[in-house]
Amino acid sequence: MSTGIFTVIALVAFIAGVSWAYSKQRKPEFDAASRIPLEDQSENIP
């Protein structure tokens, strides 16, 4: 019985994480994070 409850909790947590990641409100932040490796880091080095 407890394994079934754990499975349901894990499934709900997974669905919540996926819906958070694909939310339209998060898109600008993820777009900015995706550009970080492409930015010129040489100007930040002292």
N, CA, C and O atoms as a Maestro MAE file, in Angstrom:
{
 s_m_m2io_version
 :::
 2.0.0
}

f_m_ct {
 s_m_title
 :::
 protein
 m_atom[184] {
  # First column is atom index #
  i_m_mmod_type
  r_m_x_coord
  r_m_y_coord
  r_m_z_coord
  i_m_residue_number
  s_m_chain_name
  s_m_pdb_residue_name
  s_m_pdb_atom_name
  i_m_atomic_number
  :::
  1 25 0.826 -1.205 0.000 1 A "MET " " N  " 7
  2 3 0.000 0.000 0.000 1 A "MET " " CA " 6
  3 2 0.863 1.259 0.000 1 A "MET " " C  " 6
  4 15 0.568 2.219 -0.713 1 A "MET " " O  " 8
  5 25 1.928 1.255 0.799 2 A "SER " " N  " 7
  6 3 2.761 2.457 0.871 2 A "SER " " CA " 6
  7 2 3.541 2.681 -0.428 2 A "SER " " C  " 6
  8 15 3.845 3.824 -0.772 2 A "SER " " O  " 8
  9 25 3.868 1.604 -1.155 3 A "THR " " N  " 7
  10 3 4.560 1.805 -2.429 3 A "THR " " CA " 6
  11 2 3.636 2.438 -3.467 3 A "THR " " C  " 6
  12 15 4.087 3.214 -4.309 3 A "THR " " O  " 8
  13 25 2.357 2.111 -3.409 4 A "GLY " " N  " 7
  14 3 1.398 2.727 -4.318 4 A "GLY " " CA " 6
  15 2 1.234 4.209 -4.042 4 A "GLY " " C  " 6
  16 15 1.125 5.009 -4.972 4 A "GLY " " O  " 8
  17 25 1.216 4.577 -2.775 5 A "ILE " " N  " 7
  18 3 1.102 5.988 -2.391 5 A "ILE " " CA " 6
  19 2 2.353 6.740 -2.843 5 A "ILE " " C  " 6
  20 15 2.259 7.852 -3.362 5 A "ILE " " O  " 8
  21 25 3.521 6.133 -2.645 6 A "PHE " " N  " 7
  22 3 4.773 6.763 -3.075 6 A "PHE " " CA " 6
  23 2 4.796 6.942 -4.589 6 A "PHE " " C  " 6
  24 15 5.254 7.969 -5.089 6 A "PHE " " O  " 8
  25 25 4.304 5.949 -5.312 7 A "THR " " N  " 7
  26 3 4.265 6.038 -6.775 7 A "THR " " CA " 6
  27 2 3.366 7.186 -7.233 7 A "THR " " C  " 6
  28 15 3.722 7.921 -8.154 7 A "THR " " O  " 8
  29 25 2.226 7.340 -6.609 8 A "VAL " " N  " 7
  30 3 1.309 8.430 -6.971 8 A "VAL " " CA " 6
  31 2 1.941 9.780 -6.647 8 A "VAL " " C  " 6
  32 15 1.830 10.717 -7.437 8 A "VAL " " O  " 8
  33 25 2.594 9.889 -5.506 9 A "ILE " " N  " 7
  34 3 3.263 11.148 -5.135 9 A "ILE " " CA " 6
  35 2 4.382 11.467 -6.115 9 A "ILE " " C  " 6
  36 15 4.538 12.620 -6.518 9 A "ILE " " O  " 8
  37 25 5.162 10.463 -6.506 10 A "ALA " " N  " 7
  38 3 6.245 10.675 -7.468 10 A "ALA " " CA " 6
  39 2 5.693 11.084 -8.829 10 A "ALA " " C  " 6
  40 15 6.275 11.940 -9.495 10 A "ALA " " O  " 8
  41 25 4.584 10.490 -9.251 11 A "LEU " " N  " 7
  42 3 3.980 10.846 -10.527 11 A "LEU " " CA " 6
  43 2 3.465 12.282 -10.512 11 A "LEU " " C  " 6
  44 15 3.651 13.022 -11.478 11 A "LEU " " O  " 8
  45 25 2.827 12.669 -9.431 12 A "VAL " " N  " 7
  46 3 2.328 14.043 -9.312 12 A "VAL " " CA " 6
  47 2 3.496 15.035 -9.311 12 A "VAL " " C  " 6
  48 15 3.411 16.093 -9.934 12 A "VAL " " O  " 8
  49 25 4.583 14.696 -8.614 13 A "ALA " " N  " 7
  50 3 5.755 15.576 -8.594 13 A "ALA " " CA " 6
  51 2 6.373 15.686 -9.990 13 A "ALA " " C  " 6
  52 15 6.798 16.768 -10.394 13 A "ALA " " O  " 8
  53 25 6.426 14.587 -10.719 14 A "PHE " " N  " 7
  54 3 6.973 14.604 -12.071 14 A "PHE " " CA " 6
  55 2 6.117 15.471 -12.992 14 A "PHE " " C  " 6
  56 15 6.650 16.280 -13.751 14 A "PHE " " O  " 8
  57 25 4.814 15.310 -12.930 15 A "ILE " " N  " 7
  58 3 3.912 16.109 -13.768 15 A "ILE " " CA " 6
  59 2 4.019 17.589 -13.409 15 A "ILE " " C  " 6
  60 15 3.985 18.449 -14.290 15 A "ILE " " O  " 8
  61 25 4.149 17.885 -12.124 16 A "ALA " " N  " 7
  62 3 4.310 19.285 -11.704 16 A "ALA " " CA " 6
  63 2 5.618 19.854 -12.244 16 A "ALA " " C  " 6
  64 15 5.641 20.996 -12.704 16 A "ALA " " O  " 8
  65 25 6.701 19.092 -12.200 17 A "GLY " " N  " 7
  66 3 7.989 19.557 -12.723 17 A "GLY " " CA " 6
  67 2 7.958 19.785 -14.216 17 A "GLY " " C  " 6
  68 15 8.506 20.773 -14.706 17 A "GLY " " O  " 8
  69 25 7.332 18.895 -14.938 18 A "VAL " " N  " 7
  70 3 7.237 19.048 -16.395 18 A "VAL " " CA " 6
  71 2 6.380 20.253 -16.750 18 A "VAL " " C  " 6
  72 15 6.726 21.023 -17.647 18 A "VAL " " O  " 8
  73 25 5.269 20.418 -16.052 19 A "SER " " N  " 7
  74 3 4.416 21.574 -16.352 19 A "SER " " CA " 6
  75 2 5.109 22.875 -15.978 19 A "SER " " C  " 6
  76 15 4.896 23.887 -16.644 19 A "SER " " O  " 8
  77 25 5.920 22.883 -14.948 20 A "TRP " " N  " 7
  78 3 6.701 24.075 -14.579 20 A "TRP " " CA " 6
  79 2 7.730 24.388 -15.660 20 A "TRP " " C  " 6
  80 15 7.898 25.543 -16.050 20 A "TRP " " O  " 8
  81 25 8.419 23.352 -16.142 21 A "ALA " " N  " 7
  82 3 9.471 23.570 -17.135 21 A "ALA " " CA " 6
  83 2 8.915 24.053 -18.466 21 A "ALA " " C  " 6
  84 15 9.560 24.848 -19.150 21 A "ALA " " O  " 8
  85 25 7.742 23.591 -18.843 22 A "TYR " " N  " 7
  86 3 7.156 23.976 -20.121 22 A "TYR " " CA " 6
  87 2 6.178 25.134 -20.013 22 A "TYR " " C  " 6
  88 15 5.480 25.447 -20.978 22 A "TYR " " O  " 8
  89 25 6.120 25.767 -18.864 23 A "SER " " N  " 7
  90 3 5.221 26.890 -18.663 23 A "SER " " CA " 6
  91 2 5.685 28.085 -19.505 23 A "SER " " C  " 6
  92 15 6.886 28.319 -19.640 23 A "SER " " O  " 8
  93 25 4.753 28.822 -20.056 24 A "LYS " " N  " 7
  94 3 5.094 29.989 -20.876 24 A "LYS " " CA " 6
  95 2 5.694 31.116 -20.054 24 A "LYS " " C  " 6
  96 15 6.403 31.967 -20.590 24 A "LYS " " O  " 8
  97 25 5.419 31.129 -18.768 25 A "GLN " " N  " 7
  98 3 5.980 32.165 -17.901 25 A "GLN " " CA " 6
  99 2 7.481 31.977 -17.714 25 A "GLN " " C  " 6
  100 15 8.182 32.945 -17.420 25 A "GLN " " O  " 8
  101 25 7.990 30.765 -17.876 26 A "ARG " " N  " 7
  102 3 9.405 30.473 -17.675 26 A "ARG " " CA " 6
  103 2 10.231 30.686 -18.931 26 A "ARG " " C  " 6
  104 15 11.458 30.734 -18.844 26 A "ARG " " O  " 8
  105 25 9.612 30.814 -20.092 27 A "LYS " " N  " 7
  106 3 10.330 30.880 -21.358 27 A "LYS " " CA " 6
  107 2 11.379 31.993 -21.416 27 A "LYS " " C  " 6
  108 15 12.501 31.720 -21.841 27 A "LYS " " O  " 8
  109 25 11.079 33.231 -21.013 28 A "PRO " " N  " 7
  110 3 12.121 34.263 -21.083 28 A "PRO " " CA " 6
  111 2 13.359 33.928 -20.237 28 A "PRO " " C  " 6
  112 15 14.487 34.188 -20.654 28 A "PRO " " O  " 8
  113 25 13.144 33.363 -19.073 29 A "GLU " " N  " 7
  114 3 14.280 33.006 -18.219 29 A "GLU " " CA " 6
  115 2 15.110 31.880 -18.840 29 A "GLU " " C  " 6
  116 15 16.340 31.923 -18.803 29 A "GLU " " O  " 8
  117 25 14.448 30.885 -19.405 30 A "PHE " " N  " 7
  118 3 15.169 29.783 -20.036 30 A "PHE " " CA " 6
  119 2 15.873 30.246 -21.306 30 A "PHE " " C  " 6
  120 15 16.966 29.768 -21.612 30 A "PHE " " O  " 8
  121 25 15.267 31.166 -22.050 31 A "ASP " " N  " 7
  122 3 15.920 31.710 -23.238 31 A "ASP " " CA " 6
  123 2 17.192 32.463 -22.861 31 A "ASP " " C  " 6
  124 15 18.213 32.339 -23.537 31 A "ASP " " O  " 8
  125 25 17.130 33.240 -21.790 32 A "ALA " " N  " 7
  126 3 18.315 33.969 -21.331 32 A "ALA " " CA " 6
  127 2 19.403 33.000 -20.869 32 A "ALA " " C  " 6
  128 15 20.584 33.208 -21.149 32 A "ALA " " O  " 8
  129 25 19.009 31.953 -20.171 33 A "ALA " " N  " 7
  130 3 19.986 30.967 -19.703 33 A "ALA " " CA " 6
  131 2 20.611 30.200 -20.867 33 A "ALA " " C  " 6
  132 15 21.774 29.802 -20.794 33 A "ALA " " O  " 8
  133 25 19.853 29.993 -21.931 34 A "SER " " N  " 7
  134 3 20.402 29.256 -23.073 34 A "SER " " CA " 6
  135 2 21.434 30.071 -23.841 34 A "SER " " C  " 6
  136 15 22.258 29.502 -24.558 34 A "SER " " O  " 8
  137 25 21.403 31.407 -23.701 35 A "ARG " " N  " 7
  138 3 22.375 32.256 -24.394 35 A "ARG " " CA " 6
  139 2 23.668 32.447 -23.612 35 A "ARG " " C  " 6
  140 15 24.637 32.970 -24.161 35 A "ARG " " O  " 8
  141 25 23.712 32.046 -22.366 36 A "ILE " " N  " 7
  142 3 24.896 32.271 -21.531 36 A "ILE " " CA " 6
  143 2 26.165 31.658 -22.133 36 A "ILE " " C  " 6
  144 15 27.191 32.339 -22.158 36 A "ILE " " O  " 8
  145 25 26.154 30.419 -22.615 37 A "PRO " " N  " 7
  146 3 27.394 29.860 -23.175 37 A "PRO " " CA " 6
  147 2 27.881 30.573 -24.421 37 A "PRO " " C  " 6
  148 15 29.060 30.475 -24.761 37 A "PRO " " O  " 8
  149 25 27.009 31.283 -25.106 38 A "LEU " " N  " 7
  150 3 27.385 31.949 -26.348 38 A "LEU " " CA " 6
  151 2 27.906 33.365 -26.130 38 A "LEU " " C  " 6
  152 15 28.456 33.971 -27.050 38 A "LEU " " O  " 8
  153 25 27.739 33.893 -24.931 39 A "GLU " " N  " 7
  154 3 28.187 35.247 -24.664 39 A "GLU " " CA " 6
  155 2 29.701 35.284 -24.526 39 A "GLU " " C  " 6
  156 15 30.329 34.298 -24.140 39 A "GLU " " O  " 8
  157 25 30.271 36.427 -24.843 40 A "ASP " " N  " 7
  158 3 31.716 36.586 -24.763 40 A "ASP " " CA " 6
  159 2 32.121 36.764 -23.305 40 A "ASP " " C  " 6
  160 15 31.768 37.762 -22.677 40 A "ASP " " O  " 8
  161 25 32.850 35.811 -22.773 41 A "GLN " " N  " 7
  162 3 33.271 35.858 -21.386 41 A "GLN " " CA " 6
  163 2 34.629 36.553 -21.219 41 A "GLN " " C  " 6
  164 15 35.042 36.819 -20.090 41 A "GLN " " O  " 8
  165 25 35.323 36.850 -22.310 42 A "SER " " N  " 7
  166 3 36.657 37.435 -22.205 42 A "SER " " CA " 6
  167 2 36.634 38.839 -21.613 42 A "SER " " C  " 6
  168 15 37.620 39.270 -21.014 42 A "SER " " O  " 8
  169 25 35.539 39.551 -21.770 43 A "GLU " " N  " 7
  170 3 35.474 40.908 -21.222 43 A "GLU " " CA " 6
  171 2 35.265 40.911 -19.710 43 A "GLU " " C  " 6
  172 15 35.463 41.940 -19.063 43 A "GLU " " O  " 8
  173 25 34.867 39.768 -19.137 44 A "ASN " " N  " 7
  174 3 34.661 39.674 -17.696 44 A "ASN " " CA " 6
  175 2 35.909 39.192 -16.949 44 A "ASN " " C  " 6
  176 15 35.937 39.204 -15.719 44 A "ASN " " O  " 8
  177 25 36.923 38.774 -17.678 45 A "ILE " " N  " 7
  178 3 38.152 38.270 -17.054 45 A "ILE " " CA " 6
  179 2 39.063 39.460 -16.749 45 A "ILE " " C  " 6
  180 15 39.368 40.253 -17.639 45 A "ILE " " O  " 8
  181 25 39.496 39.583 -15.497 46 A "PRO " " N  " 7
  182 3 40.366 40.736 -15.155 46 A "PRO " " CA " 6
  183 2 41.753 40.621 -15.733 46 A "PRO " " C  " 6
  184 15 42.583 41.507 -15.530 46 A "PRO " " O  " 8
  :::
 }
 m_bond[183] {
  # First column is bond index #
  i_m_from
  i_m_to
  i_m_order
  :::
  1 1 2 1
  2 2 3 1
  3 3 4 2
  4 3 5 1
  5 5 6 1
  6 6 7 1
  7 7 8 2
  8 7 9 1
  9 9 10 1
  10 10 11 1
  11 11 12 2
  12 11 13 1
  13 13 14 1
  14 14 15 1
  15 15 16 2
  16 15 17 1
  17 17 18 1
  18 18 19 1
  19 19 20 2
  20 19 21 1
  21 21 22 1
  22 22 23 1
  23 23 24 2
  24 23 25 1
  25 25 26 1
  26 26 27 1
  27 27 28 2
  28 27 29 1
  29 29 30 1
  30 30 31 1
  31 31 32 2
  32 31 33 1
  33 33 34 1
  34 34 35 1
  35 35 36 2
  36 35 37 1
  37 37 38 1
  38 38 39 1
  39 39 40 2
  40 39 41 1
  41 41 42 1
  42 42 43 1
  43 43 44 2
  44 43 45 1
  45 45 46 1
  46 46 47 1
  47 47 48 2
  48 47 49 1
  49 49 50 1
  50 50 51 1
  51 51 52 2
  52 51 53 1
  53 53 54 1
  54 54 55 1
  55 55 56 2
  56 55 57 1
  57 57 58 1
  58 58 59 1
  59 59 60 2
  60 59 61 1
  61 61 62 1
  62 62 63 1
  63 63 64 2
  64 63 65 1
  65 65 66 1
  66 66 67 1
  67 67 68 2
  68 67 69 1
  69 69 70 1
  70 70 71 1
  71 71 72 2
  72 71 73 1
  73 73 74 1
  74 74 75 1
  75 75 76 2
  76 75 77 1
  77 77 78 1
  78 78 79 1
  79 79 80 2
  80 79 81 1
  81 81 82 1
  82 82 83 1
  83 83 84 2
  84 83 85 1
  85 85 86 1
  86 86 87 1
  87 87 88 2
  88 87 89 1
  89 89 90 1
  90 90 91 1
  91 91 92 2
  92 91 93 1
  93 93 94 1
  94 94 95 1
  95 95 96 2
  96 95 97 1
  97 97 98 1
  98 98 99 1
  99 99 100 2
  100 99 101 1
  101 101 102 1
  102 102 103 1
  103 103 104 2
  104 103 105 1
  105 105 106 1
  106 106 107 1
  107 107 108 2
  108 107 109 1
  109 109 110 1
  110 110 111 1
  111 111 112 2
  112 111 113 1
  113 113 114 1
  114 114 115 1
  115 115 116 2
  116 115 117 1
  117 117 118 1
  118 118 119 1
  119 119 120 2
  120 119 121 1
  121 121 122 1
  122 122 123 1
  123 123 124 2
  124 123 125 1
  125 125 126 1
  126 126 127 1
  127 127 128 2
  128 127 129 1
  129 129 130 1
  130 130 131 1
  131 131 132 2
  132 131 133 1
  133 133 134 1
  134 134 135 1
  135 135 136 2
  136 135 137 1
  137 137 138 1
  138 138 139 1
  139 139 140 2
  140 139 141 1
  141 141 142 1
  142 142 143 1
  143 143 144 2
  144 143 145 1
  145 145 146 1
  146 146 147 1
  147 147 148 2
  148 147 149 1
  149 149 150 1
  150 150 151 1
  151 151 152 2
  152 151 153 1
  153 153 154 1
  154 154 155 1
  155 155 156 2
  156 155 157 1
  157 157 158 1
  158 158 159 1
  159 159 160 2
  160 159 161 1
  161 161 162 1
  162 162 163 1
  163 163 164 2
  164 163 165 1
  165 165 166 1
  166 166 167 1
  167 167 168 2
  168 167 169 1
  169 169 170 1
  170 170 171 1
  171 171 172 2
  172 171 173 1
  173 173 174 1
  174 174 175 1
  175 175 176 2
  176 175 177 1
  177 177 178 1
  178 178 179 1
  179 179 180 2
  180 179 181 1
  181 181 182 1
  182 182 183 1
  183 183 184 2
  :::
 }
}
